[in-house]
Amino acid sequence: MIHRYIIHRWVIIIIIIFYVLERIDNLLKSGKLKDVVCIPTSIDTELKARKLGIPLTTLEKHSNIDITIDGTDEIDLNLNLIKGRGGALVREKLVASSSSLFIIIGDESKLCTNGLGMTGAVPIEILTFGYEKIIENLLKIYTLKGCTYKIRKRNGEIFITDNKNYIVDFFFTEPIQDLLETCTRIKMTTGVVDHGIFVNMTNVALISKHDGTVLTLNKKYE
């Protein structure tokens, strides 16, 4: 179904969905897709794309992106997202904000009808310098006061993002209240690079359901 949104001569962002990489590769090899270049947003995705032989470029060379195809950790009915549990939230948000069309793919377990923030961590990428003070200031935000948090680790060591920063994972006890205000206050905290809450950025979401059908959610324009 995703191939319906991809046309010739487009710059496509490929994130971490191996199915999309394989689909693009198949379309290119069959000749159904031509003159397309892709921008990976993580080192892991870049390696997978190169292995498949998908033509790659960079955001510096192509700052105007036609389409971004990505997964999500959570999505609500208004197409707001929680992303970044894989660790690439800043790059993912940067390319999504640079795209004419931002498409999310996920299964039914990602759909949160009662609000965001309840199925796992809400990641915030922060500087390594003074990280304890940064976290202390984040905890002063009224919507974060009831949260617990953990510095993300991998294999027993503090996880370092591709941008050489830390990620602090916040865990909510109830759905996030006032998404826009929460986003603003987090981003205004000195030392915060960005957060994994994506508000009003998604154009289309394709949600696979347990019965084999696909639920299509489209952005509402006022």
HELIX and SHEET records of a PDB file:
HELIX    1   1 ILE A    2  TYR A    5  5                                   4    
HELIX    2   2 PHE A   18  SER A   30  1                                  13    
HELIX    3   3 ILE A   43  LEU A   52  1                                  10    
HELIX    4   4 LEU A   89  SER A   97  1                                   9    
HELIX    5   5 GLU A  108  LYS A  110  5                                   3    
HELIX    6   6 TYR A  131  LEU A  138  1                                   8    
HELIX    7   7 TYR A  142  LEU A  144  5                                   3    
HELIX    8   8 LEU A  179  MET A  188  1                                  10    
SHEET    1   A 6 VAL A  37  PRO A  40  0                                        
SHEET    2   A 6 VAL A  11  ILE A  14  1                                        
SHEET    3   A 6 ILE A  65  ASP A  70  1                                        
SHEET    4   A 6 SER A  99  ASP A 107  1                                        
SHEET    5   A 6 VAL A 204  SER A 208  1                                        
SHEET    6   A 6 VAL A 214  ASN A 218 -1                                        
SHEET    1   B 3 GLU A  74  ILE A  75  0                                        
SHEET    2   B 3 LEU A  81  ILE A  82 -1                                        
SHEET    3   B 3 ILE A 197  PHE A 198 -1                                        
SHEET    1   C 4 THR A 148  ILE A 151  0                                        
SHEET    2   C 4 TYR A 166  PHE A 171 -1                                        
SHEET    3   C 4 VAL A 122  ILE A 126 -1                                        
SHEET    4   C 4 VAL A 192  HIS A 195 -1                                        
SHEET    1   D 2 LYS A 153  ARG A 154  0                                        
SHEET    2   D 2 GLU A 157  ILE A 158 -1                                        
END                                                                             
